[in-house]
Amino acid sequence: MVVYSRVLAVPHEPFETLQLKGLDVNADYIVIETEEQLGGDELMYNGIDIPLLQGDIQSWLIRLKHVD
């Protein structure tokens, strides 16, 4: 599980990605909410897109499943 939290909104906030750490670069992972399959290297080096969050005190939960 990965949690992204933002306390205060920023006007005209730029597009952001979240780069994960500690994953197996040779493994694939499924984002459970979207059923999208991504490589560990892609999640660590390119990151995953953070959706546009409206307002203050927002969070976003990502659940990943290691593909065997």
mmCIF file of the N, C-alpha and C atoms, coordinates in Angstrom:
data_MODEL
# 
_entry.id   MODEL 
# 
loop_
_atom_site.group_PDB 
_atom_site.id 
_atom_site.type_symbol 
_atom_site.label_atom_id 
_atom_site.label_alt_id 
_atom_site.label_comp_id 
_atom_site.label_asym_id 
_atom_site.label_entity_id 
_atom_site.label_seq_id 
_atom_site.pdbx_PDB_ins_code 
_atom_site.Cartn_x 
_atom_site.Cartn_y 
_atom_site.Cartn_z 
_atom_site.occupancy 
_atom_site.B_iso_or_equiv 
_atom_site.pdbx_formal_charge 
_atom_site.auth_seq_id 
_atom_site.auth_comp_id 
_atom_site.auth_asym_id 
_atom_site.auth_atom_id 
_atom_site.pdbx_PDB_model_num 
ATOM 1   N N  . MET A 1 1  ? 0.840  -1.182  0.000   1.00 0.00 ? 1  MET A N  1 
ATOM 2   C CA . MET A 1 1  ? 0.000  0.000   0.000   1.00 0.00 ? 1  MET A CA 1 
ATOM 3   C C  . MET A 1 1  ? 0.881  1.240   0.000   1.00 0.00 ? 1  MET A C  1 
ATOM 4   N N  . VAL A 1 2  ? 0.420  2.228   -0.713  1.00 0.00 ? 2  VAL A N  1 
ATOM 5   C CA . VAL A 1 2  ? 1.099  3.519   -0.775  1.00 0.00 ? 2  VAL A CA 1 
ATOM 6   C C  . VAL A 1 2  ? 0.048  4.584   -0.494  1.00 0.00 ? 2  VAL A C  1 
ATOM 7   N N  . VAL A 1 3  ? 0.381  5.532   0.370   1.00 0.00 ? 3  VAL A N  1 
ATOM 8   C CA . VAL A 1 3  ? -0.530 6.629   0.670   1.00 0.00 ? 3  VAL A CA 1 
ATOM 9   C C  . VAL A 1 3  ? 0.160  7.945   0.336   1.00 0.00 ? 3  VAL A C  1 
ATOM 10  N N  . TYR A 1 4  ? -0.523 8.775   -0.445  1.00 0.00 ? 4  TYR A N  1 
ATOM 11  C CA . TYR A 1 4  ? -0.048 10.117  -0.759  1.00 0.00 ? 4  TYR A CA 1 
ATOM 12  C C  . TYR A 1 4  ? -0.986 11.085  -0.048  1.00 0.00 ? 4  TYR A C  1 
ATOM 13  N N  . SER A 1 5  ? -0.439 12.001  0.730   1.00 0.00 ? 5  SER A N  1 
ATOM 14  C CA . SER A 1 5  ? -1.260 12.965  1.468   1.00 0.00 ? 5  SER A CA 1 
ATOM 15  C C  . SER A 1 5  ? -0.804 14.384  1.167   1.00 0.00 ? 5  SER A C  1 
ATOM 16  N N  . ARG A 1 6  ? -1.785 15.271  1.095   1.00 0.00 ? 6  ARG A N  1 
ATOM 17  C CA . ARG A 1 6  ? -1.499 16.691  0.900   1.00 0.00 ? 6  ARG A CA 1 
ATOM 18  C C  . ARG A 1 6  ? -2.333 17.465  1.906   1.00 0.00 ? 6  ARG A C  1 
ATOM 19  N N  . VAL A 1 7  ? -1.675 18.363  2.649   1.00 0.00 ? 7  VAL A N  1 
ATOM 20  C CA . VAL A 1 7  ? -2.369 19.117  3.682   1.00 0.00 ? 7  VAL A CA 1 
ATOM 21  C C  . VAL A 1 7  ? -3.044 20.354  3.093   1.00 0.00 ? 7  VAL A C  1 
ATOM 22  N N  . LEU A 1 8  ? -2.281 21.176  2.382   1.00 0.00 ? 8  LEU A N  1 
ATOM 23  C CA . LEU A 1 8  ? -2.835 22.406  1.814   1.00 0.00 ? 8  LEU A CA 1 
ATOM 24  C C  . LEU A 1 8  ? -2.760 22.393  0.292   1.00 0.00 ? 8  LEU A C  1 
ATOM 25  N N  . ALA A 1 9  ? -3.842 22.813  -0.329  1.00 0.00 ? 9  ALA A N  1 
ATOM 26  C CA . ALA A 1 9  ? -3.883 22.905  -1.784  1.00 0.00 ? 9  ALA A CA 1 
ATOM 27  C C  . ALA A 1 9  ? -3.021 24.069  -2.261  1.00 0.00 ? 9  ALA A C  1 
ATOM 28  N N  . VAL A 1 10 ? -2.488 23.936  -3.456  1.00 0.00 ? 10 VAL A N  1 
ATOM 29  C CA . VAL A 1 10 ? -1.665 24.978  -4.071  1.00 0.00 ? 10 VAL A CA 1 
ATOM 30  C C  . VAL A 1 10 ? -2.379 25.435  -5.348  1.00 0.00 ? 10 VAL A C  1 
ATOM 31  N N  . PRO A 1 11 ? -2.589 26.747  -5.535  1.00 0.00 ? 11 PRO A N  1 
ATOM 32  C CA . PRO A 1 11 ? -3.235 27.212  -6.764  1.00 0.00 ? 11 PRO A CA 1 
ATOM 33  C C  . PRO A 1 11 ? -2.402 26.818  -7.984  1.00 0.00 ? 11 PRO A C  1 
ATOM 34  N N  . HIS A 1 12 ? -3.058 26.345  -9.016  1.00 0.00 ? 12 HIS A N  1 
ATOM 35  C CA . HIS A 1 12 ? -2.404 25.960  -10.277 1.00 0.00 ? 12 HIS A CA 1 
ATOM 36  C C  . HIS A 1 12 ? -1.289 24.954  -10.017 1.00 0.00 ? 12 HIS A C  1 
ATOM 37  N N  . GLU A 1 13 ? -1.610 23.972  -9.216  1.00 0.00 ? 13 GLU A N  1 
ATOM 38  C CA . GLU A 1 13 ? -0.632 22.947  -8.846  1.00 0.00 ? 13 GLU A CA 1 
ATOM 39  C C  . GLU A 1 13 ? -0.145 22.206  -10.095 1.00 0.00 ? 13 GLU A C  1 
ATOM 40  N N  . PRO A 1 14 ? 1.168  22.017  -10.226 1.00 0.00 ? 14 PRO A N  1 
ATOM 41  C CA . PRO A 1 14 ? 1.693  21.329  -11.409 1.00 0.00 ? 14 PRO A CA 1 
ATOM 42  C C  . PRO A 1 14 ? 1.375  19.841  -11.366 1.00 0.00 ? 14 PRO A C  1 
ATOM 43  N N  . PHE A 1 15 ? 1.403  19.219  -12.524 1.00 0.00 ? 15 PHE A N  1 
ATOM 44  C CA . PHE A 1 15 ? 1.210  17.782  -12.649 1.00 0.00 ? 15 PHE A CA 1 
ATOM 45  C C  . PHE A 1 15 ? 2.351  17.082  -11.925 1.00 0.00 ? 15 PHE A C  1 
ATOM 46  N N  . GLU A 1 16 ? 2.038  16.078  -11.090 1.00 0.00 ? 16 GLU A N  1 
ATOM 47  C CA . GLU A 1 16 ? 3.070  15.412  -10.305 1.00 0.00 ? 16 GLU A CA 1 
ATOM 48  C C  . GLU A 1 16 ? 3.022  13.901  -10.480 1.00 0.00 ? 16 GLU A C  1 
ATOM 49  N N  . THR A 1 17 ? 4.175  13.291  -10.275 1.00 0.00 ? 17 THR A N  1 
ATOM 50  C CA . THR A 1 17 ? 4.270  11.839  -10.214 1.00 0.00 ? 17 THR A CA 1 
ATOM 51  C C  . THR A 1 17 ? 4.909  11.459  -8.881  1.00 0.00 ? 17 THR A C  1 
ATOM 52  N N  . LEU A 1 18 ? 4.618  10.263  -8.436  1.00 0.00 ? 18 LEU A N  1 
ATOM 53  C CA . LEU A 1 18 ? 5.164  9.754   -7.188  1.00 0.00 ? 18 LEU A CA 1 
ATOM 54  C C  . LEU A 1 18 ? 6.075  8.584   -7.521  1.00 0.00 ? 18 LEU A C  1 
ATOM 55  N N  . GLN A 1 19 ? 7.364  8.734   -7.217  1.00 0.00 ? 19 GLN A N  1 
ATOM 56  C CA . GLN A 1 19 ? 8.323  7.670   -7.466  1.00 0.00 ? 19 GLN A CA 1 
ATOM 57  C C  . GLN A 1 19 ? 8.411  6.790   -6.230  1.00 0.00 ? 19 GLN A C  1 
ATOM 58  N N  . LEU A 1 20 ? 8.185  5.496   -6.420  1.00 0.00 ? 20 LEU A N  1 
ATOM 59  C CA . LEU A 1 20 ? 8.200  4.558   -5.314  1.00 0.00 ? 20 LEU A CA 1 
ATOM 60  C C  . LEU A 1 20 ? 9.607  4.028   -5.089  1.00 0.00 ? 20 LEU A C  1 
ATOM 61  N N  . LYS A 1 21 ? 9.847  3.492   -3.906  1.00 0.00 ? 21 LYS A N  1 
ATOM 62  C CA . LYS A 1 21 ? 11.162 2.952   -3.563  1.00 0.00 ? 21 LYS A CA 1 
ATOM 63  C C  . LYS A 1 21 ? 11.005 1.551   -2.994  1.00 0.00 ? 21 LYS A C  1 
ATOM 64  N N  . GLY A 1 22 ? 12.070 0.765   -3.107  1.00 0.00 ? 22 GLY A N  1 
ATOM 65  C CA . GLY A 1 22 ? 12.108 -0.547  -2.477  1.00 0.00 ? 22 GLY A CA 1 
ATOM 66  C C  . GLY A 1 22 ? 11.393 -1.651  -3.212  1.00 0.00 ? 22 GLY A C  1 
ATOM 67  N N  . LEU A 1 23 ? 11.029 -1.423  -4.477  1.00 0.00 ? 23 LEU A N  1 
ATOM 68  C CA . LEU A 1 23 ? 10.362 -2.466  -5.248  1.00 0.00 ? 23 LEU A CA 1 
ATOM 69  C C  . LEU A 1 23 ? 11.386 -3.315  -5.989  1.00 0.00 ? 23 LEU A C  1 
ATOM 70  N N  . ASP A 1 24 ? 10.964 -4.483  -6.421  1.00 0.00 ? 24 ASP A N  1 
ATOM 71  C CA . ASP A 1 24 ? 11.802 -5.355  -7.233  1.00 0.00 ? 24 ASP A CA 1 
ATOM 72  C C  . ASP A 1 24 ? 11.762 -4.828  -8.669  1.00 0.00 ? 24 ASP A C  1 
ATOM 73  N N  . VAL A 1 25 ? 12.906 -4.401  -9.190  1.00 0.00 ? 25 VAL A N  1 
ATOM 74  C CA . VAL A 1 25 ? 12.948 -3.802  -10.537 1.00 0.00 ? 25 VAL A CA 1 
ATOM 75  C C  . VAL A 1 25 ? 12.636 -4.815  -11.631 1.00 0.00 ? 25 VAL A C  1 
ATOM 76  N N  . ASN A 1 26 ? 12.759 -6.101  -11.342 1.00 0.00 ? 26 ASN A N  1 
ATOM 77  C CA . ASN A 1 26 ? 12.507 -7.137  -12.343 1.00 0.00 ? 26 ASN A CA 1 
ATOM 78  C C  . ASN A 1 26 ? 11.102 -7.721  -12.259 1.00 0.00 ? 26 ASN A C  1 
ATOM 79  N N  . ALA A 1 27 ? 10.307 -7.254  -11.305 1.00 0.00 ? 27 ALA A N  1 
ATOM 80  C CA . ALA A 1 27 ? 8.955  -7.778  -11.104 1.00 0.00 ? 27 ALA A CA 1 
ATOM 81  C C  . ALA A 1 27 ? 7.917  -6.834  -11.695 1.00 0.00 ? 27 ALA A C  1 
ATOM 82  N N  . ASP A 1 28 ? 6.724  -7.372  -11.898 1.00 0.00 ? 28 ASP A N  1 
ATOM 83  C CA . ASP A 1 28 ? 5.585  -6.572  -12.313 1.00 0.00 ? 28 ASP A CA 1 
ATOM 84  C C  . ASP A 1 28 ? 4.626  -6.431  -11.140 1.00 0.00 ? 28 ASP A C  1 
ATOM 85  N N  . TYR A 1 29 ? 3.896  -5.325  -11.130 1.00 0.00 ? 29 TYR A N  1 
ATOM 86  C CA . TYR A 1 29 ? 2.933  -5.032  -10.078 1.00 0.00 ? 29 TYR A CA 1 
ATOM 87  C C  . TYR A 1 29 ? 1.618  -4.615  -10.714 1.00 0.00 ? 29 TYR A C  1 
ATOM 88  N N  . ILE A 1 30 ? 0.517  -4.995  -10.096 1.00 0.00 ? 30 ILE A N  1 
ATOM 89  C CA . ILE A 1 30 ? -0.808 -4.580  -10.554 1.00 0.00 ? 30 ILE A CA 1 
ATOM 90  C C  . ILE A 1 30 ? -1.337 -3.533  -9.583  1.00 0.00 ? 30 ILE A C  1 
ATOM 91  N N  . VAL A 1 31 ? -1.791 -2.409  -10.125 1.00 0.00 ? 31 VAL A N  1 
ATOM 92  C CA . VAL A 1 31 ? -2.485 -1.401  -9.322  1.00 0.00 ? 31 VAL A CA 1 
ATOM 93  C C  . VAL A 1 31 ? -3.916 -1.910  -9.187  1.00 0.00 ? 31 VAL A C  1 
ATOM 94  N N  . ILE A 1 32 ? -4.294 -2.333  -8.004  1.00 0.00 ? 32 ILE A N  1 
ATOM 95  C CA . ILE A 1 32 ? -5.573 -3.020  -7.794  1.00 0.00 ? 32 ILE A CA 1 
ATOM 96  C C  . ILE A 1 32 ? -6.766 -2.159  -8.219  1.00 0.00 ? 32 ILE A C  1 
ATOM 97  N N  . GLU A 1 33 ? -6.742 -0.875  -7.928  1.00 0.00 ? 33 GLU A N  1 
ATOM 98  C CA . GLU A 1 33 ? -7.881 0.003   -8.244  1.00 0.00 ? 33 GLU A CA 1 
ATOM 99  C C  . GLU A 1 33 ? -8.137 0.125   -9.747  1.00 0.00 ? 33 GLU A C  1 
ATOM 100 N N  . THR A 1 34 ? -7.091 0.092   -10.566 1.00 0.00 ? 34 THR A N  1 
ATOM 101 C CA . THR A 1 34 ? -7.251 0.275   -12.007 1.00 0.00 ? 34 THR A CA 1 
ATOM 102 C C  . THR A 1 34 ? -6.952 -0.978  -12.815 1.00 0.00 ? 34 THR A C  1 
ATOM 103 N N  . GLU A 1 35 ? -6.426 -2.025  -12.155 1.00 0.00 ? 35 GLU A N  1 
ATOM 104 C CA . GLU A 1 35 ? -6.006 -3.270  -12.792 1.00 0.00 ? 35 GLU A CA 1 
ATOM 105 C C  . GLU A 1 35 ? -4.903 -3.042  -13.836 1.00 0.00 ? 35 GLU A C  1 
ATOM 106 N N  . GLU A 1 36 ? -4.196 -1.942  -13.694 1.00 0.00 ? 36 GLU A N  1 
ATOM 107 C CA . GLU A 1 36 ? -3.080 -1.623  -14.590 1.00 0.00 ? 36 GLU A CA 1 
ATOM 108 C C  . GLU A 1 36 ? -1.833 -2.365  -14.111 1.00 0.00 ? 36 GLU A C  1 
ATOM 109 N N  . GLN A 1 37 ? -1.129 -2.994  -15.047 1.00 0.00 ? 37 GLN A N  1 
ATOM 110 C CA . GLN A 1 37 ? 0.093  -3.723  -14.697 1.00 0.00 ? 37 GLN A CA 1 
ATOM 111 C C  . GLN A 1 37 ? 1.300  -2.888  -15.091 1.00 0.00 ? 37 GLN A C  1 
ATOM 112 N N  . LEU A 1 38 ? 2.191  -2.658  -14.116 1.00 0.00 ? 38 LEU A N  1 
ATOM 113 C CA . LEU A 1 38 ? 3.377  -1.836  -14.329 1.00 0.00 ? 38 LEU A CA 1 
ATOM 114 C C  . LEU A 1 38 ? 4.596  -2.564  -13.797 1.00 0.00 ? 38 LEU A C  1 
ATOM 115 N N  . GLY A 1 39 ? 5.737  -2.298  -14.389 1.00 0.00 ? 39 GLY A N  1 
ATOM 116 C CA . GLY A 1 39 ? 6.977  -2.891  -13.919 1.00 0.00 ? 39 GLY A CA 1 
ATOM 117 C C  . GLY A 1 39 ? 7.507  -2.167  -12.693 1.00 0.00 ? 39 GLY A C  1 
ATOM 118 N N  . GLY A 1 40 ? 8.222  -2.905  -11.846 1.00 0.00 ? 40 GLY A N  1 
ATOM 119 C CA . GLY A 1 40 ? 8.827  -2.294  -10.668 1.00 0.00 ? 40 GLY A CA 1 
ATOM 120 C C  . GLY A 1 40 ? 9.795  -1.198  -11.040 1.00 0.00 ? 40 GLY A C  1 
ATOM 121 N N  . ASP A 1 41 ? 10.551 -1.400  -12.139 1.00 0.00 ? 41 ASP A N  1 
ATOM 122 C CA . ASP A 1 41 ? 11.478 -0.364  -12.587 1.00 0.00 ? 41 ASP A CA 1 
ATOM 123 C C  . ASP A 1 41 ? 10.741 0.889   -13.033 1.00 0.00 ? 41 ASP A C  1 
ATOM 124 N N  . GLU A 1 42 ? 9.608  0.715   -13.684 1.00 0.00 ? 42 GLU A N  1 
ATOM 125 C CA . GLU A 1 42 ? 8.800  1.854   -14.133 1.00 0.00 ? 42 GLU A CA 1 
ATOM 126 C C  . GLU A 1 42 ? 8.251  2.640   -12.940 1.00 0.00 ? 42 GLU A C  1 
ATOM 127 N N  . LEU A 1 43 ? 7.760  1.929   -11.921 1.00 0.00 ? 43 LEU A N  1 
ATOM 128 C CA . LEU A 1 43 ? 7.214  2.588   -10.733 1.00 0.00 ? 43 LEU A CA 1 
ATOM 129 C C  . LEU A 1 43 ? 8.295  3.333   -9.953  1.00 0.00 ? 43 LEU A C  1 
ATOM 130 N N  . MET A 1 44 ? 9.518  2.794   -9.971  1.00 0.00 ? 44 MET A N  1 
ATOM 131 C CA . MET A 1 44 ? 10.595 3.422   -9.213  1.00 0.00 ? 44 MET A CA 1 
ATOM 132 C C  . MET A 1 44 ? 11.252 4.588   -9.959  1.00 0.00 ? 44 MET A C  1 
ATOM 133 N N  . TYR A 1 45 ? 11.402 4.470   -11.256 1.00 0.00 ? 45 TYR A N  1 
ATOM 134 C CA . TYR A 1 45 ? 12.143 5.497   -12.001 1.00 0.00 ? 45 TYR A CA 1 
ATOM 135 C C  . TYR A 1 45 ? 11.236 6.522   -12.686 1.00 0.00 ? 45 TYR A C  1 
ATOM 136 N N  . ASN A 1 46 ? 10.119 6.083   -13.264 1.00 0.00 ? 46 ASN A N  1 
ATOM 137 C CA . ASN A 1 46 ? 9.184  7.017   -13.897 1.00 0.00 ? 46 ASN A CA 1 
ATOM 138 C C  . ASN A 1 46 ? 8.139  7.514   -12.917 1.00 0.00 ? 46 ASN A C  1 
ATOM 139 N N  . GLY A 1 47 ? 7.726  6.638   -12.018 1.00 0.00 ? 47 GLY A N  1 
ATOM 140 C CA . GLY A 1 47 ? 6.719  7.002   -11.032 1.00 0.00 ? 47 GLY A CA 1 
ATOM 141 C C  . GLY A 1 47 ? 5.317  6.705   -11.511 1.00 0.00 ? 47 GLY A C  1 
ATOM 142 N N  . ILE A 1 48 ? 4.372  6.993   -10.639 1.00 0.00 ? 48 ILE A N  1 
ATOM 143 C CA . ILE A 1 48 ? 2.953  6.814   -10.945 1.00 0.00 ? 48 ILE A CA 1 
ATOM 144 C C  . ILE A 1 48 ? 2.286  8.185   -10.855 1.00 0.00 ? 48 ILE A C  1 
ATOM 145 N N  . ASP A 1 49 ? 1.383  8.461   -11.789 1.00 0.00 ? 49 ASP A N  1 
ATOM 146 C CA . ASP A 1 49 ? 0.728  9.772   -11.841 1.00 0.00 ? 49 ASP A CA 1 
ATOM 147 C C  . ASP A 1 49 ? -0.181 9.973   -10.638 1.00 0.00 ? 49 ASP A C  1 
ATOM 148 N N  . ILE A 1 50 ? -0.061 11.133  -10.008 1.00 0.00 ? 50 ILE A N  1 
ATOM 149 C CA . ILE A 1 50 ? -0.928 11.499  -8.893  1.00 0.00 ? 50 ILE A CA 1 
ATOM 150 C C  . ILE A 1 50 ? -2.150 12.201  -9.485  1.00 0.00 ? 50 ILE A C  1 
ATOM 151 N N  . PRO A 1 51 ? -3.353 11.732  -9.161  1.00 0.00 ? 51 PRO A N  1 
ATOM 152 C CA . PRO A 1 51 ? -4.537 12.387  -9.708  1.00 0.00 ? 51 PRO A CA 1 
ATOM 153 C C  . PRO A 1 51 ? -4.702 13.795  -9.139  1.00 0.00 ? 51 PRO A C  1 
ATOM 154 N N  . LEU A 1 52 ? -5.433 14.609  -9.839  1.00 0.00 ? 52 LEU A N  1 
ATOM 155 C CA . LEU A 1 52 ? -5.711 15.966  -9.375  1.00 0.00 ? 52 LEU A CA 1 
ATOM 156 C C  . LEU A 1 52 ? -6.603 15.887  -8.140  1.00 0.00 ? 52 LEU A C  1 
ATOM 157 N N  . LEU A 1 53 ? -6.103 16.377  -7.030  1.00 0.00 ? 53 LEU A N  1 
ATOM 158 C CA . LEU A 1 53 ? -6.846 16.372  -5.771  1.00 0.00 ? 53 LEU A CA 1 
ATOM 159 C C  . LEU A 1 53 ? -7.369 17.781  -5.509  1.00 0.00 ? 53 LEU A C  1 
ATOM 160 N N  . GLN A 1 54 ? -8.653 17.913  -5.277  1.00 0.00 ? 54 GLN A N  1 
ATOM 161 C CA . GLN A 1 54 ? -9.288 19.206  -5.065  1.00 0.00 ? 54 GLN A CA 1 
ATOM 162 C C  . GLN A 1 54 ? -9.405 19.518  -3.583  1.00 0.00 ? 54 GLN A C  1 
ATOM 163 N N  . GLY A 1 55 ? -8.943 20.685  -3.171  1.00 0.00 ? 55 GLY A N  1 
ATOM 164 C CA . GLY A 1 55 ? -9.136 21.139  -1.798  1.00 0.00 ? 55 GLY A CA 1 
ATOM 165 C C  . GLY A 1 55 ? -8.014 20.740  -0.856  1.00 0.00 ? 55 GLY A C  1 
ATOM 166 N N  . ASP A 1 56 ? -8.130 21.221  0.371   1.00 0.00 ? 56 ASP A N  1 
ATOM 167 C CA . ASP A 1 56 ? -7.152 20.940  1.415   1.00 0.00 ? 56 ASP A CA 1 
ATOM 168 C C  . ASP A 1 56 ? -7.403 19.557  2.029   1.00 0.00 ? 56 ASP A C  1 
ATOM 169 N N  . ILE A 1 57 ? -6.391 19.056  2.691   1.00 0.00 ? 57 ILE A N  1 
ATOM 170 C CA . ILE A 1 57 ? -6.431 17.803  3.448   1.00 0.00 ? 57 ILE A CA 1 
ATOM 171 C C  . ILE A 1 57 ? -7.010 16.675  2.587   1.00 0.00 ? 57 ILE A C  1 
ATOM 172 N N  . GLN A 1 58 ? -6.243 16.286  1.602   1.00 0.00 ? 58 GLN A N  1 
ATOM 173 C CA . GLN A 1 58 ? -6.631 15.222  0.683   1.00 0.00 ? 58 GLN A CA 1 
ATOM 174 C C  . GLN A 1 58 ? -5.606 14.101  0.734   1.00 0.00 ? 58 GLN A C  1 
ATOM 175 N N  . SER A 1 59 ? -6.039 12.892  0.453   1.00 0.00 ? 59 SER A N  1 
ATOM 176 C CA . SER A 1 59 ? -5.111 11.773  0.371   1.00 0.00 ? 59 SER A CA 1 
ATOM 177 C C  . SER A 1 59 ? -5.538 10.844  -0.755  1.00 0.00 ? 59 SER A C  1 
ATOM 178 N N  . TRP A 1 60 ? -4.611 9.988   -1.147  1.00 0.00 ? 60 TRP A N  1 
ATOM 179 C CA . TRP A 1 60 ? -4.839 9.049   -2.238  1.00 0.00 ? 60 TRP A CA 1 
ATOM 180 C C  . TRP A 1 60 ? -4.179 7.738   -1.864  1.00 0.00 ? 60 TRP A C  1 
ATOM 181 N N  . LEU A 1 61 ? -4.913 6.643   -1.918  1.00 0.00 ? 61 LEU A N  1 
ATOM 182 C CA . LEU A 1 61 ? -4.418 5.329   -1.553  1.00 0.00 ? 61 LEU A CA 1 
ATOM 183 C C  . LEU A 1 61 ? -4.204 4.497   -2.805  1.00 0.00 ? 61 LEU A C  1 
ATOM 184 N N  . ILE A 1 62 ? -3.031 3.872   -2.891  1.00 0.00 ? 62 ILE A N  1 
ATOM 185 C CA . ILE A 1 62 ? -2.709 2.998   -4.015  1.00 0.00 ? 62 ILE A CA 1 
ATOM 186 C C  . ILE A 1 62 ? -2.405 1.618   -3.428  1.00 0.00 ? 62 ILE A C  1 
ATOM 187 N N  . ARG A 1 63 ? -3.064 0.607   -3.928  1.00 0.00 ? 63 ARG A N  1 
ATOM 188 C CA . ARG A 1 63 ? -2.767 -0.759  -3.503  1.00 0.00 ? 63 ARG A CA 1 
ATOM 189 C C  . ARG A 1 63 ? -2.094 -1.489  -4.661  1.00 0.00 ? 63 ARG A C  1 
ATOM 190 N N  . LEU A 1 64 ? -0.933 -2.024  -4.399  1.00 0.00 ? 64 LEU A N  1 
ATOM 191 C CA . LEU A 1 64 ? -0.165 -2.753  -5.405  1.00 0.00 ? 64 LEU A CA 1 
ATOM 192 C C  . LEU A 1 64 ? -0.119 -4.227  -5.047  1.00 0.00 ? 64 LEU A C  1 
ATOM 193 N N  . LYS A 1 65 ? -0.161 -5.066  -6.083  1.00 0.00 ? 65 LYS A N  1 
ATOM 194 C CA . LYS A 1 65 ? -0.032 -6.506  -5.877  1.00 0.00 ? 65 LYS A CA 1 
ATOM 195 C C  . LYS A 1 65 ? 1.109  -7.006  -6.742  1.00 0.00 ? 65 LYS A C  1 
ATOM 196 N N  . HIS A 1 66 ? 2.040  -7.726  -6.122  1.00 0.00 ? 66 HIS A N  1 
ATOM 197 C CA . HIS A 1 66 ? 3.178  -8.309  -6.823  1.00 0.00 ? 66 HIS A CA 1 
ATOM 198 C C  . HIS A 1 66 ? 2.669  -9.439  -7.724  1.00 0.00 ? 66 HIS A C  1 
ATOM 199 N N  . VAL A 1 67 ? 3.064  -9.417  -8.998  1.00 0.00 ? 67 VAL A N  1 
ATOM 200 C CA . VAL A 1 67 ? 2.644  -10.460 -9.937  1.00 0.00 ? 67 VAL A CA 1 
ATOM 201 C C  . VAL A 1 67 ? 3.683  -11.559 -9.925  1.00 0.00 ? 67 VAL A C  1 
ATOM 202 N N  . ASP A 1 68 ? 3.241  -12.795 -9.678  1.00 0.00 ? 68 ASP A N  1 
ATOM 203 C CA . ASP A 1 68 ? 4.169  -13.933 -9.652  1.00 0.00 ? 68 ASP A CA 1 
ATOM 204 C C  . ASP A 1 68 ? 4.415  -14.478 -11.033 1.00 0.00 ? 68 ASP A C  1 
# 
